[in-house]
């Protein structure tokens, strides 16, 4: 499932800043809840990011390669896909291995255990429910300030 970006100047994923056409930073959000994808996408798009949302999908890794994201938001707990396995697959694919990942989960203890044991080397962790401020601060810290 892809969430359409807000078009600026009629070109999806591009924006005008200081009179120049520039590419917006692309964020891929992998989440089993379409409503959560919509909410996070709206927030990030209003702050100058292009967001592609994906529910569980067999061809998600190919789709990620195709969009070349600057950041991946990854839900850890999905009913049909293990978020840790998805993370490991992302990090094993040429072209995606250096893309920063923010792990998102409603299970605070699971996040704490992953951090403590160093099971994965994500750039950040967010525990649901998180605030808009927490989301924006974390995303901006990892991929740089957005344009708005």
Secondary structure in CASP SS format (residue, H / E / C, confidence):
PFRMAT SS
TARGET T0000
AUTHOR 0000-0000-0000
METHOD secondary structure of the structure
MODEL  1
X C 1.00
X C 1.00
X C 1.00
X C 1.00
X C 1.00
X C 1.00
X C 1.00
X E 1.00
X C 1.00
X C 1.00
X E 1.00
X C 1.00
X C 1.00
X E 1.00
X E 1.00
X E 1.00
X E 1.00
X C 1.00
X C 1.00
X E 1.00
X E 1.00
X E 1.00
X E 1.00
X C 1.00
X C 1.00
X E 1.00
X E 1.00
X E 1.00
X E 1.00
X E 1.00
X C 1.00
X C 1.00
X C 1.00
X H 1.00
X H 1.00
X H 1.00
X H 1.00
X H 1.00
X H 1.00
X H 1.00
X H 1.00
X H 1.00
X H 1.00
X H 1.00
X H 1.00
X H 1.00
X C 1.00
X C 1.00
X C 1.00
X E 1.00
X E 1.00
X E 1.00
X E 1.00
X E 1.00
X C 1.00
X C 1.00
X C 1.00
X C 1.00
X C 1.00
X H 1.00
X H 1.00
X H 1.00
X H 1.00
X H 1.00
X H 1.00
X H 1.00
X H 1.00
X C 1.00
X C 1.00
X C 1.00
X E 1.00
X E 1.00
X E 1.00
X E 1.00
X E 1.00
X C 1.00
X E 1.00
X C 1.00
X C 1.00
X C 1.00
X C 1.00
X E 1.00
X H 1.00
X H 1.00
X H 1.00
X H 1.00
X H 1.00
X H 1.00
X H 1.00
X H 1.00
X H 1.00
X C 1.00
X C 1.00
X C 1.00
X C 1.00
X C 1.00
X C 1.00
X C 1.00
X C 1.00
X E 1.00
X E 1.00
X E 1.00
X E 1.00
X E 1.00
X E 1.00
X C 1.00
X C 1.00
X H 1.00
X H 1.00
X H 1.00
X H 1.00
X H 1.00
X H 1.00
X H 1.00
X H 1.00
X H 1.00
X H 1.00
X C 1.00
X C 1.00
X C 1.00
X C 1.00
X C 1.00
X C 1.00
X E 1.00
X E 1.00
X E 1.00
X E 1.00
X C 1.00
X C 1.00
X C 1.00
X C 1.00
X H 1.00
X H 1.00
X H 1.00
X H 1.00
X H 1.00
X H 1.00
X H 1.00
X H 1.00
X H 1.00
X H 1.00
X H 1.00
X H 1.00
X C 1.00
X C 1.00
X C 1.00
X C 1.00
X C 1.00
END
